Amino acid sequence: SNFSSALLPLLSGQDVALASYLTAARWVEAGLLAARPFDEAQLQQRRLQVLAGDGRVPSALVQQFTDALVAAIEQYGKRKVGRRKSRGAAQSAWP
């Protein structure tokens, strides 16, 4: 879903959701969710971009959002959880 950050707080019990680790990181670190990576080639093609018109100066609000996004990527984007495993690695079972 494109609205996974709105859906994640609604999860309970045995519910499952598909979301990027960046989206779910604060709930994972708070112990409210468990993140389990899986290997799916089609989902590895996704790229994150912030786009603006050529020559346009972003507003202060857009600049603050961009700065917050970059900070979140720097903090959570290089975590091992959620990274694709090599083909030879054994798949771990869910707890």
Secondary structure, 3 states (H helix, E strand, C coil): CCCHHHHHHHCCCCCCCCCCHHHHHHHHHCCCCCCCCCCCHHHHHCCCCCCCCCCCCCCHHHHHHHHHHHHHHHHHCCCCCCCCCCCCCCCCCCC
